[in-house]
Amino acid sequence: MTQARIAPYGTWKSPISTQDVFGKFIGIGSVRLAGEQVFWVEMRPDGRNVIVRRSADGNISQVTPGTFNVRSRVHEYGGGAYLVVEGNVYFSNFKDQRIYRQVPGAEPHVLTRMEGMRYADAVWDAQRRRLIAVREDHTGIDSQPTNTIVGIEPGAEGAEQVLVSGNDFYSNPRLSPDGKRLAWLTWNHPNMPWDGTELWICEISAEGCPGEKTLVAGGVAESIFQPEWSPDSRLYFVSDRSGWWNLYRWENGSVEALQPMQAEFGEPQWNFGMSTYALESADRLVCAYSNDQHYHLGALDTRSLEFKEYELPYSVIFEVQAAAGKVFFTAGSATEPLTLVCLHLDDGRLEVIRRAREITIDPANFSQGREIEFPSAGGLKAHGFYYPPHNPAFVAPTGEKPPLLVMSHGGPTGSTTMLLRYGIQYWTSRGFTVLDVNYGGSSGYGRAYRERLKGQWGIVDVEDCVNGADFLVTQGLADSNRLGITGGSAGGYTTLCALTFYNKFKAGASHYGIGDLEAMAKDTHKFEARYLDGLVGAYPEAREVYLARSPIHHLEKLSCPVILLQGLDDLVVPPNQAQKMYEALRERGLPVAYLTFAGEGHGFVKFENNKRALEAELYFYARVFQFELAEAVEGVEIENL
């Protein structure tokens, strides 16, 4: 065994390159079943989403041809971009947002004809030979788009009939097995779907017209998630009416709790088509649920309500779909990347179908993360995942403490999980400690924890990141003089607030983050147009609060280097946010770097841009914390340094 070399933290030569992080990785999601076939969407390093199929004989092939990109832009975040029925694949194409119909092996043909329309979350209405989908109409001039549920005839004309309308948002249109009843979710501004939604049903006539509507569950303070009809026409759904997203069933006007526990069977509905459970049959429901962001898979006997948990080697489980005797899902752990697997329910056999990446790096190089709970403001506890620096080839000089990189996830109503991510190992293998924070407001810990951020965005999240850094410093696990913080989107806002309102961190990186809350309130897309009402306050009534919590207005308090990374096609956080921050910091004489990426939206997807952004951030920290990199990376201009 080669003896480890003594070298300062940050200077370790890592076996994990940006090519490993981004170039050898595919995103896996949107799992769907059709008979003996399994379909899913892969996001390729070039940023294109393609449908992939495993046939009954086990052969895996790409379905989407040419330059087609399977991605919906409804709510901007999309999801629910395709379905498979009767040998046809129907999908939304990113470029024109039209629905196309394709027989695998043949060229797609356009189905929807109207300009300015977007579609998501479609289901097949077999009785009337049509699609039923959420439609977002962008044809209005100087107004927000209109959301409805529509029926779409798959003939040459692609005629569309509005079935449900009048509210701000819709999702999850679901037909009963006999085609006679339609269920859906709806909500209105200022709510987000994790604040409060309503579950409705109505009768559908033989001609396809909706009848009288009935409210099943939900309201402004109850979040309903993923309604599904069972084969025997019972309506299942997830509700957080107990303070936790739990399973319920509606039948004949009565709602029944199925498996009450302090665990989350649902997730924040940022995307369409999310699935945490599936009906394997009328008698068995298979579901994923989490306790403090550790996931489990269970099966519920829908007659006796007996519950069985399966022992699996995974700590994260998503995308649950079921067929007779089988359940398909994506899963991972601290040592396993996201993987599409099939569990055979009767004998517990696991079958790996596709991995997001093949493990070509010796796992001995991976830092073993662990969940930590640490004290924060108001006597409350916050959560995070701690990853120590680790590289078998190196050891730090005696007495040296490692630099710390605090990571703040986006959303902010979201979470981070214990999943093998090379993006974290990239830092730990170079000698950084990483703290991946699930600050107050994160999902996975019940509604009360999620609502800690109500009216407190820019305060609670920042306090938890600061206190997490303090906790590691006091434990002797990080160097107090080399504390960095990084985050994207809402995590970028948390980063900028931490750098502005606290004298704790010595450097920070904001990836497409928010610097001006008022500008965000005035200039963002419909889905999030009133999101800040709950996080900050109603605008313009609470304008003074917006100004008080916007880093752009308090840069006299910011005194450390910042790097800003921004996509120029971002419609969620427009580029002018980063541009204004950059200009203001440069004029004040603070060290600042600014990188923009043409053709990128809210979150970078192209390999070369992700590579450039990560290497630029590493170079930035090396300059600020004054250590020599073990490898050459493309530099970035840091003004005023």
C-alpha positions as CSV (number, residue, x, y, z in Angstrom):
1,M,0.0,0.0,0.0
2,T,1.4,3.4,-1.0
3,Q,1.9,5.7,2.0
4,A,-0.2,8.8,2.0
5,R,1.5,12.1,1.2
6,I,1.4,15.0,3.5
7,A,-0.2,18.0,1.7
8,P,-2.3,20.9,2.8
9,Y,-6.1,20.7,2.4
10,G,-7.3,21.9,-1.0
11,T,-4.1,20.9,-2.7
12,W,-4.8,17.2,-2.9
13,K,-4.8,15.6,-6.4
14,S,-8.2,14.1,-6.8
15,P,-9.2,11.1,-8.9
16,I,-12.5,12.8,-9.6
17,S,-12.5,15.2,-12.5
18,T,-15.2,17.4,-13.9
19,Q,-15.4,14.9,-16.7
20,D,-16.3,12.3,-14.1
21,V,-18.8,14.7,-12.4
22,F,-20.7,15.7,-15.6
23,G,-19.5,13.8,-18.7
24,K,-20.1,10.3,-17.5
25,F,-23.5,11.0,-15.9
26,I,-27.1,10.7,-17.1
27,G,-30.2,11.9,-15.4
28,I,-32.8,9.3,-14.9
29,G,-36.5,10.0,-14.2
30,S,-40.1,9.9,-15.3
31,V,-40.4,6.1,-15.1
32,R,-43.5,4.7,-16.9
33,L,-44.7,1.2,-17.6
34,A,-46.5,-0.2,-20.6
35,G,-47.2,-3.9,-20.4
36,E,-43.9,-5.7,-20.1
37,Q,-42.0,-2.6,-21.3
38,V,-40.3,0.0,-19.0
39,F,-39.8,3.5,-20.2
40,W,-37.9,6.4,-18.6
41,V,-36.3,9.8,-19.5
42,E,-32.6,10.3,-19.6
43,M,-31.0,13.7,-19.5
44,R,-27.8,13.4,-21.6
45,P,-24.6,15.5,-21.0
46,D,-25.6,17.7,-24.0
47,G,-28.7,18.8,-22.1
48,R,-31.2,16.8,-24.3
49,N,-33.9,14.7,-22.6
50,V,-34.6,11.4,-24.5
51,I,-37.1,8.6,-23.8
52,V,-35.4,5.2,-23.3
53,R,-37.2,1.8,-23.4
54,R,-36.4,-1.6,-22.0
55,S,-38.4,-4.2,-24.0
56,A,-39.8,-7.4,-22.7
57,D,-36.6,-9.3,-23.7
58,G,-34.4,-6.9,-21.7
59,N,-33.1,-5.0,-24.7
60,I,-32.5,-1.2,-23.9
61,S,-32.9,1.3,-26.7
62,Q,-33.4,5.0,-27.3
63,V,-36.9,5.9,-28.5
64,T,-36.6,9.7,-29.1
65,P,-34.9,10.3,-32.5
66,G,-32.9,13.2,-33.9
67,T,-32.9,16.5,-32.1
68,F,-36.2,16.0,-30.3
69,N,-36.0,17.0,-26.6
70,V,-38.7,15.5,-24.3
71,R,-39.4,18.3,-21.9
72,S,-42.4,20.4,-20.9
73,R,-42.2,24.0,-19.9
74,V,-45.6,24.2,-18.0
75,H,-44.8,26.0,-14.8
76,E,-41.3,26.3,-16.3
77,Y,-40.1,23.3,-14.3
78,G,-42.1,20.9,-16.4
79,G,-42.3,17.2,-15.7
80,G,-45.1,14.8,-16.9
81,A,-43.7,15.3,-20.5
82,Y,-44.8,12.0,-22.0
83,L,-47.0,8.9,-21.8
84,V,-47.1,5.6,-23.5
85,V,-50.3,4.0,-24.6
86,E,-51.3,1.3,-27.2
87,G,-47.8,1.3,-28.7
88,N,-47.7,5.1,-29.2
89,V,-45.5,7.5,-27.3
90,Y,-46.9,11.0,-26.8
91,F,-44.4,13.6,-25.7
92,S,-43.9,17.4,-25.4
93,N,-41.0,18.7,-27.4
94,F,-39.0,21.4,-25.7
95,K,-38.4,23.6,-28.7
96,D,-41.9,24.2,-29.8
97,Q,-43.8,22.8,-26.8
98,R,-46.1,20.8,-29.1
99,I,-47.2,17.3,-28.4
100,Y,-45.9,14.7,-30.8
101,R,-47.0,11.1,-31.4
102,Q,-44.5,8.5,-32.2
103,V,-44.4,4.7,-32.8
104,P,-41.0,3.6,-31.5
105,G,-38.7,3.1,-34.4
106,A,-40.6,5.7,-36.6
107,E,-40.4,9.5,-36.9
108,P,-42.6,11.5,-34.5
109,H,-45.6,13.4,-36.0
110,V,-47.0,16.6,-34.5
111,L,-50.3,16.3,-32.8
112,T,-51.2,19.8,-31.3
113,R,-51.4,22.6,-33.7
114,M,-52.1,25.8,-31.7
115,E,-49.2,28.2,-31.2
116,G,-48.2,29.4,-27.7
117,M,-49.6,26.3,-25.9
118,R,-47.7,24.1,-23.5
119,Y,-48.9,20.7,-22.2
120,A,-48.0,18.4,-19.3
121,D,-49.3,15.5,-17.2
122,A,-51.3,13.8,-19.9
123,V,-53.4,10.6,-19.5
124,W,-55.2,8.5,-22.0
125,D,-59.0,8.5,-22.2
126,A,-59.5,5.1,-23.9
127,Q,-63.3,5.4,-24.0
128,R,-63.2,8.7,-26.0
129,R,-59.9,8.0,-27.8
130,R,-58.2,11.2,-26.6
131,L,-55.6,12.7,-24.3
132,I,-56.5,14.6,-21.2
133,A,-53.8,17.0,-20.1
134,V,-52.9,20.2,-18.3
135,R,-52.6,23.1,-20.8
136,E,-50.8,26.4,-20.2
137,D,-51.9,29.1,-22.7
138,H,-49.3,31.7,-23.4
139,T,-51.1,33.5,-26.2
140,G,-52.4,36.4,-24.1
141,I,-50.6,39.7,-24.6
142,D,-49.1,41.3,-21.5
143,S,-50.9,38.9,-19.1
144,Q,-50.1,35.8,-17.2
145,P,-50.7,32.4,-19.0
146,T,-54.0,30.6,-18.4
147,N,-54.0,27.1,-17.1
148,T,-56.7,24.6,-17.8
149,I,-57.4,20.9,-18.2
150,V,-58.2,19.9,-21.8
151,G,-59.2,17.0,-23.9
152,I,-57.0,16.6,-27.1
153,E,-58.3,14.6,-30.0
154,P,-55.3,12.7,-31.5
155,G,-56.5,13.1,-35.1
156,A,-54.9,15.2,-37.7
157,E,-56.5,18.4,-36.5
158,G,-55.7,17.9,-32.8
159,A,-58.9,19.6,-31.7
160,E,-59.0,20.6,-28.0
161,Q,-61.8,20.9,-25.5
162,V,-61.5,22.7,-22.2
163,L,-62.8,20.4,-19.4
164,V,-61.8,22.3,-16.3
165,S,-61.0,26.0,-15.9
166,G,-61.3,29.0,-13.7
167,N,-58.4,28.5,-11.2
168,D,-54.8,29.6,-11.4
169,F,-53.3,26.1,-11.5
170,Y,-54.1,22.5,-12.2
171,S,-52.3,19.2,-12.1
172,N,-52.8,15.4,-11.9
173,P,-55.9,14.9,-14.2
174,R,-56.7,11.2,-13.5
175,L,-59.5,9.1,-15.1
176,S,-61.2,6.3,-13.2
177,P,-60.7,2.8,-14.8
178,D,-64.2,2.9,-16.3
179,G,-63.6,6.4,-17.8
180,K,-66.7,7.8,-16.0
181,R,-65.0,10.1,-13.4
182,L,-62.1,12.6,-13.6
183,A,-60.0,13.6,-10.6
184,W,-57.6,16.5,-10.5
185,L,-55.7,18.9,-8.2
186,T,-56.1,22.7,-8.3
187,W,-54.9,25.7,-6.3
188,N,-54.8,29.4,-6.6
189,H,-52.4,32.3,-5.9
190,P,-50.8,33.0,-3.5
191,N,-50.6,29.3,-2.5
192,M,-47.9,26.9,-3.8
193,P,-49.0,23.3,-4.1
194,W,-47.2,22.4,-0.8
195,D,-49.2,25.1,1.0
196,G,-52.7,24.1,0.0
197,T,-54.4,22.3,-2.9
198,E,-57.8,20.9,-3.5
199,L,-58.7,17.5,-4.9
200,W,-61.9,17.5,-7.0
201,I,-63.8,14.9,-9.1
202,C,-66.5,15.1,-11.6
203,E,-68.6,12.8,-13.8
204,I,-67.6,12.6,-17.5
205,S,-70.4,12.0,-19.9
206,A,-70.3,9.5,-22.8
207,E,-69.6,12.5,-25.1
208,G,-66.7,13.6,-22.8
209,C,-68.2,16.6,-21.2
210,P,-67.7,17.3,-17.4
211,G,-70.6,17.2,-15.0
212,E,-71.1,18.4,-11.5
213,K,-67.9,18.9,-9.6
214,T,-67.3,17.5,-6.0
215,L,-64.6,18.6,-3.6
216,V,-63.0,15.5,-2.1
217,A,-60.3,17.0,0.2
218,G,-57.9,19.8,0.7
219,G,-58.0,23.6,1.1
220,V,-55.8,26.6,1.6
221,A,-53.9,25.0,4.5
222,E,-53.9,21.3,3.4
223,S,-51.6,20.0,0.7
224,I,-52.9,17.1,-1.4
225,F,-50.4,15.1,-3.5
226,Q,-50.7,12.5,-6.3
227,P,-54.4,11.3,-6.6
228,E,-54.7,7.9,-8.2
229,W,-57.6,5.6,-9.0
230,S,-57.2,1.9,-8.0
231,P,-58.3,-0.8,-10.4
232,D,-61.5,-1.1,-8.4
233,S,-62.2,2.6,-8.7
234,R,-61.2,3.8,-5.2
235,L,-59.5,7.1,-5.1
236,Y,-56.2,7.3,-3.2
237,F,-54.2,10.4,-2.4
238,V,-51.6,11.9,0.0
239,S,-52.5,14.7,2.4
240,D,-50.6,16.6,5.1
241,R,-53.7,17.3,7.2
242,S,-52.0,15.5,10.1
243,G,-48.8,17.6,9.8
244,W,-47.2,14.8,7.7
245,W,-47.9,13.8,4.1
246,N,-49.7,10.5,4.7
247,L,-51.8,8.1,2.6
248,Y,-55.6,8.4,2.4
249,R,-58.5,6.8,0.5
250,W,-61.8,8.3,-0.6
251,E,-64.9,6.2,-1.3
252,N,-68.6,7.1,-1.3
253,G,-67.9,10.5,0.2
254,S,-65.8,9.3,3.1
255,V,-62.0,9.8,3.6
256,E,-60.0,7.1,5.4
257,A,-56.4,7.4,6.8
258,L,-54.5,4.3,5.7
259,Q,-51.1,4.3,7.4
260,P,-50.8,7.2,9.9
261,M,-47.2,7.9,10.9
262,Q,-44.8,10.7,11.4
263,A,-43.3,10.2,8.0
264,E,-43.6,11.8,4.5
265,F,-45.3,9.9,1.8
266,G,-45.3,13.0,-0.4
267,E,-42.9,15.6,-1.8
268,P,-43.1,19.3,-2.8
269,Q,-44.8,19.3,-6.3
270,W,-42.2,21.3,-8.2
271,N,-42.8,19.0,-11.3
272,F,-45.6,17.2,-12.9
273,G,-45.9,13.4,-12.9
274,M,-44.3,12.9,-9.5
275,S,-45.0,9.5,-8.0
276,T,-44.3,8.2,-4.5
277,Y,-46.7,5.3,-4.6
278,A,-48.5,3.0,-7.0
279,L,-51.3,0.4,-7.0
280,E,-49.8,-2.9,-7.9
281,S,-53.3,-4.3,-7.8
282,A,-56.6,-3.5,-6.2
283,D,-55.3,-5.3,-3.1
284,R,-51.8,-3.9,-2.8
285,L,-50.3,-0.4,-2.7
286,V,-46.5,0.0,-2.8
287,C,-45.1,3.3,-1.5
288,A,-41.9,5.2,-0.7
289,Y,-41.8,7.2,2.5
290,S,-39.1,9.0,4.4
291,N,-38.1,9.7,8.0
292,D,-35.7,12.6,8.3
293,Q,-34.7,12.2,4.7
294,H,-34.0,8.4,5.0
295,Y,-36.3,6.6,2.6
296,H,-38.1,3.3,2.9
297,L,-40.3,1.1,0.7
298,G,-43.4,-0.5,2.0
299,A,-46.5,-2.4,0.8
300,L,-50.0,-1.8,2.1
301,D,-52.7,-4.5,1.9
302,T,-55.6,-2.3,0.9
303,R,-58.1,-4.7,2.5
304,S,-56.6,-5.5,5.9
305,L,-54.4,-2.4,6.0
306,E,-51.5,-4.6,7.1
307,F,-48.2,-2.8,6.2
308,K,-44.9,-4.5,5.2
309,E,-41.5,-2.8,4.9
310,Y,-38.9,-4.1,2.5
311,E,-35.3,-4.1,3.5
312,L,-33.4,-2.4,0.8
313,P,-29.8,-1.1,0.4
314,Y,-31.0,2.4,-0.5
315,S,-31.5,5.6,1.5
316,V,-33.3,7.5,-1.3
317,I,-36.3,6.3,-3.3
318,F,-38.2,8.1,-6.1
319,E,-40.4,7.5,-9.1
320,V,-42.5,4.5,-7.9
321,Q,-44.4,2.6,-10.5
322,A,-45.9,-0.9,-10.2
323,A,-46.9,-3.9,-12.3
324,A,-48.2,-7.3,-11.3
325,G,-45.7,-8.6,-8.7
326,K,-43.1,-5.9,-9.4
327,V,-42.3,-2.4,-8.4
328,F,-40.0,-0.1,-10.4
329,F,-38.3,3.0,-8.9
330,T,-35.2,5.1,-8.9
331,A,-33.0,4.8,-5.8
332,G,-29.6,5.4,-4.4
333,S,-27.5,5.7,-1.3
334,A,-24.3,7.3,0.0
335,T,-22.4,4.6,-2.0
336,E,-24.8,4.0,-4.9
337,P,-25.6,6.6,-7.6
338,L,-29.2,7.1,-8.7
339,T,-30.3,3.8,-10.2
340,L,-33.4,2.5,-11.9
341,V,-34.3,-0.8,-10.3
342,C,-37.1,-3.4,-10.2
343,L,-38.1,-5.2,-7.0
344,H,-39.8,-8.5,-7.3
345,L,-42.3,-8.3,-4.5
346,D,-42.8,-12.0,-3.7
347,D,-39.2,-13.0,-3.3
348,G,-37.5,-9.6,-2.7
349,R,-35.1,-10.0,-5.6
350,L,-33.6,-6.7,-6.9
351,E,-32.9,-6.2,-10.5
352,V,-30.7,-3.2,-11.7
353,I,-32.0,-1.8,-15.0
354,R,-29.9,1.4,-15.4
355,R,-27.5,3.5,-13.4
356,A,-27.0,7.2,-13.7
357,R,-23.3,6.4,-13.8
358,E,-21.1,3.4,-13.7
359,I,-18.7,3.4,-10.7
360,T,-15.3,3.7,-12.4
361,I,-13.6,5.3,-9.4
362,D,-12.5,3.2,-6.5
363,P,-15.2,3.7,-3.7
364,A,-12.3,4.0,-1.3
365,N,-11.9,7.5,-2.6
366,F,-15.4,8.5,-1.5
367,S,-16.1,10.5,1.7
368,Q,-18.7,8.7,3.8
369,G,-21.3,11.3,4.7
370,R,-23.5,11.1,7.8
371,E,-26.7,12.9,8.9
372,I,-26.2,15.4,11.6
373,E,-28.5,17.5,13.7
374,F,-27.2,20.8,15.1
375,P,-28.5,23.6,17.4
376,S,-29.8,26.7,15.6
377,A,-31.7,29.9,16.5
378,G,-34.5,29.9,18.9
379,G,-33.5,26.7,20.6
380,L,-34.4,24.7,17.5
381,K,-32.5,22.0,15.7
382,A,-31.6,22.0,12.1
383,H,-30.4,19.1,9.8
384,G,-27.7,18.5,7.3
385,F,-25.3,15.9,5.9
386,Y,-21.7,16.2,6.9
387,Y,-18.9,14.9,4.6
388,P,-15.3,15.0,5.9
389,P,-12.4,15.5,3.5
390,H,-11.1,12.2,2.3
391,N,-8.5,11.0,-0.2
392,P,-6.5,7.8,0.6
393,A,-3.5,9.3,-1.2
394,F,-3.1,12.3,1.1
395,V,-3.1,13.4,4.7
396,A,-3.1,17.0,5.9
397,P,-0.2,18.4,8.1
398,T,-0.7,17.9,11.8
399,G,-3.0,20.5,13.3
400,E,-4.3,21.9,10.1
401,K,-8.1,22.3,9.9
402,P,-9.9,21.9,6.5
403,P,-11.7,24.6,4.6
404,L,-15.5,24.2,4.8
405,L,-18.0,24.5,2.0
406,V,-21.6,24.9,3.2
407,M,-24.1,23.9,0.5
408,S,-27.6,25.5,0.5
409,H,-30.2,23.7,-1.7
410,G,-32.6,25.4,-4.0
411,G,-36.3,25.7,-3.7
412,P,-36.2,26.9,-1.0
413,T,-39.1,24.3,-0.5
414,G,-37.0,21.4,-1.3
415,S,-34.3,19.2,0.3
416,T,-31.0,17.5,-0.1
417,T,-30.5,13.8,0.3
418,M,-27.8,11.3,1.2
419,L,-27.1,10.2,-2.4
420,L,-23.7,9.5,-4.0
421,R,-23.0,12.7,-5.8
422,Y,-19.7,13.2,-7.5
423,G,-20.4,17.0,-7.2
424,I,-19.8,16.6,-3.5
425,Q,-16.9,14.1,-3.8
426,Y,-15.2,16.5,-6.1
427,W,-14.7,18.8,-3.1
428,T,-14.0,16.3,-0.4
429,S,-11.4,14.4,-2.4
430,R,-9.5,17.7,-2.8
431,G,-9.5,18.3,0.9
432,F,-12.7,20.3,1.6
433,T,-15.2,19.5,4.3
434,V,-18.8,19.8,3.0
435,L,-22.0,20.5,5.0
436,D,-25.1,20.0,2.9
437,V,-27.8,21.8,4.9
438,N,-31.5,21.0,5.1
439,Y,-32.4,24.3,6.7
440,G,-35.7,25.1,8.3
441,G,-38.2,25.2,5.4
442,S,-36.9,22.0,3.8
443,S,-39.2,19.1,3.1
444,G,-38.9,15.7,4.5
445,Y,-39.4,16.6,8.2
446,G,-43.1,17.3,8.3
447,R,-45.2,20.4,7.7
448,A,-44.1,22.3,10.9
449,Y,-40.4,22.1,9.8
450,R,-41.4,23.1,6.3
451,E,-43.3,26.1,7.6
452,R,-40.4,27.5,9.6
453,L,-39.6,29.5,6.6
454,K,-43.1,31.1,6.4
455,G,-42.4,34.8,6.4
456,Q,-38.8,34.1,7.4
457,W,-36.9,33.5,4.1
458,G,-33.5,35.1,4.3
459,I,-33.5,34.7,8.1
460,V,-34.2,31.0,9.1
461,D,-32.3,29.4,6.2
462,V,-29.4,31.7,6.7
463,E,-29.3,31.2,10.5
464,D,-29.2,27.4,9.9
465,C,-26.3,27.6,7.4
466,V,-24.4,29.9,9.7
467,N,-25.0,27.8,12.8
468,G,-24.2,24.6,10.9
469,A,-20.8,26.2,10.0
470,D,-20.3,27.2,13.7
471,F,-21.2,23.7,14.8
472,L,-18.4,22.1,12.7
473,V,-15.9,24.7,13.7
474,T,-16.6,24.2,17.4
475,Q,-16.3,20.4,16.8
476,G,-12.8,21.0,15.4
477,L,-13.9,19.8,12.0
478,A,-13.4,23.1,9.9
479,D,-11.1,26.1,9.7
480,S,-12.9,29.2,10.9
481,N,-10.8,31.3,8.5
482,R,-11.7,29.3,5.4
483,L,-15.4,29.0,5.5
484,G,-17.2,29.1,2.1
485,I,-20.9,28.9,1.2
486,T,-22.4,28.0,-2.2
487,G,-25.9,27.5,-3.6
488,G,-28.1,27.7,-6.7
489,S,-31.4,29.6,-7.2
490,A,-33.0,30.0,-3.8
491,G,-29.7,28.5,-2.4
492,G,-27.9,31.4,-4.2
493,Y,-30.1,33.8,-2.3
494,T,-29.3,32.1,1.0
495,T,-25.7,32.3,0.0
496,L,-25.8,36.1,-0.8
497,C,-27.8,36.8,2.4
498,A,-25.2,34.9,4.5
499,L,-22.4,36.8,3.0
500,T,-24.1,40.1,3.4
501,F,-25.8,39.9,6.8
502,Y,-23.2,37.8,8.7
503,N,-19.5,38.2,9.0
504,K,-19.0,34.5,9.1
505,F,-18.1,33.2,5.6
506,K,-14.9,34.2,3.9
507,A,-16.1,33.5,0.3
508,G,-19.2,32.5,-1.5
509,A,-20.6,31.3,-4.9
510,S,-24.1,32.2,-6.1
511,H,-25.3,30.1,-9.0
512,Y,-28.3,31.9,-10.6
513,G,-29.2,33.3,-7.2
514,I,-31.5,36.1,-6.2
515,G,-30.0,39.4,-5.0
516,D,-33.1,41.6,-5.2
517,L,-36.4,40.2,-3.8
518,E,-38.4,43.1,-5.1
519,A,-37.2,42.5,-8.7
520,M,-38.1,38.8,-8.2
521,A,-41.6,39.8,-7.1
522,K,-42.0,41.9,-10.1
523,D,-40.3,39.8,-12.7
524,T,-40.8,36.0,-12.6
525,H,-43.1,33.4,-14.2
526,K,-46.6,32.7,-13.1
527,F,-46.0,29.5,-11.0
528,E,-43.8,31.4,-8.6
529,A,-45.3,34.9,-9.1
530,R,-46.8,34.8,-5.6
531,Y,-44.4,32.4,-3.9
532,L,-42.8,35.2,-2.0
533,D,-46.1,36.1,-0.4
534,G,-45.6,33.1,2.0
535,L,-41.9,33.3,2.3
536,V,-41.5,37.1,2.8
537,G,-44.9,38.9,2.7
538,A,-47.5,40.2,0.3
539,Y,-46.0,42.7,-2.2
540,P,-46.1,45.7,-2.4
541,E,-47.6,45.9,1.2
542,A,-44.5,44.4,2.6
543,R,-42.1,46.3,0.4
544,E,-39.9,47.4,3.3
545,V,-39.3,43.8,4.2
546,Y,-38.3,43.0,0.7
547,L,-35.8,45.8,0.7
548,A,-34.5,44.8,4.1
549,R,-33.8,41.2,3.0
550,S,-32.3,42.0,-0.4
551,P,-28.5,41.8,-0.4
552,I,-28.4,44.2,-3.3
553,H,-29.5,47.0,-1.0
554,H,-27.0,46.2,1.8
555,L,-23.7,45.6,0.1
556,E,-21.9,47.9,2.5
557,K,-22.2,45.0,4.9
558,L,-20.6,42.5,2.5
559,S,-16.9,42.3,2.8
560,C,-15.7,39.0,1.3
561,P,-15.1,37.7,-2.3
562,V,-18.1,36.5,-4.3
563,I,-18.4,34.5,-7.6
564,L,-21.6,34.8,-9.6
565,L,-22.6,32.2,-12.3
566,Q,-25.6,32.9,-14.4
567,G,-27.5,31.5,-17.4
568,L,-28.5,34.2,-19.9
569,D,-31.8,32.5,-20.8
570,D,-33.0,32.1,-17.2
571,L,-36.7,33.0,-16.9
572,V,-37.0,32.1,-13.2
573,V,-34.2,34.3,-11.9
574,P,-33.6,36.8,-14.8
575,P,-29.9,37.6,-15.5
576,N,-30.2,41.2,-14.5
577,Q,-30.2,40.0,-10.9
578,A,-26.6,38.7,-11.1
579,Q,-25.6,41.6,-13.4
580,K,-26.7,44.2,-10.8
581,M,-24.9,42.3,-8.0
582,Y,-21.7,42.1,-10.0
583,E,-21.7,45.8,-11.0
584,A,-22.4,46.9,-7.4
585,L,-19.7,44.7,-5.9
586,R,-17.1,45.8,-8.5
587,E,-17.9,49.4,-7.9
588,R,-17.4,48.9,-4.2
589,G,-14.0,47.4,-4.8
590,L,-14.8,44.0,-3.5
591,P,-13.3,40.9,-5.1
592,V,-15.9,39.6,-7.5
593,A,-16.0,37.2,-10.5
594,Y,-18.9,36.9,-12.9
595,L,-19.5,34.2,-15.5
596,T,-22.4,34.0,-17.9
597,F,-23.6,31.1,-20.0
598,A,-25.5,31.7,-23.3
599,G,-28.2,29.2,-24.0
600,E,-28.6,28.1,-20.4
601,G,-31.7,28.7,-18.3
602,H,-32.4,28.1,-14.6
603,G,-29.9,25.4,-13.9
604,F,-27.1,24.5,-16.3
605,V,-27.5,21.4,-18.5
606,K,-24.7,21.4,-21.0
607,F,-21.5,19.5,-20.1
608,E,-19.1,22.2,-21.1
609,N,-20.9,24.9,-19.1
610,N,-21.2,22.7,-16.0
611,K,-17.5,21.9,-16.3
612,R,-16.6,25.6,-16.7
613,A,-18.7,26.6,-13.7
614,L,-17.3,24.0,-11.3
615,E,-13.7,24.5,-12.3
616,A,-14.2,28.3,-12.0
617,E,-15.5,27.9,-8.5
618,L,-12.6,25.7,-7.5
619,Y,-10.1,28.2,-9.0
620,F,-11.9,31.0,-7.1
621,Y,-11.6,29.3,-3.7
622,A,-7.9,28.5,-4.4
623,R,-7.2,32.2,-5.0
624,V,-9.2,33.4,-2.1
625,F,-8.0,30.8,0.4
626,Q,-4.5,30.9,-1.1
627,F,-3.7,27.3,-1.8
628,E,-2.1,25.7,-4.9
629,L,-4.3,23.5,-7.1
630,A,-3.0,20.0,-7.9
631,E,-4.2,20.3,-11.5
632,A,-4.5,23.0,-14.1
633,V,-8.0,24.5,-14.5
634,E,-9.2,27.4,-16.6
635,G,-9.0,30.5,-14.5
636,V,-11.6,33.2,-14.1
637,E,-11.0,36.9,-13.7
638,I,-11.5,38.0,-10.1
639,E,-11.7,41.8,-10.1
640,N,-10.4,43.8,-7.2
641,L,-8.4,40.8,-5.8
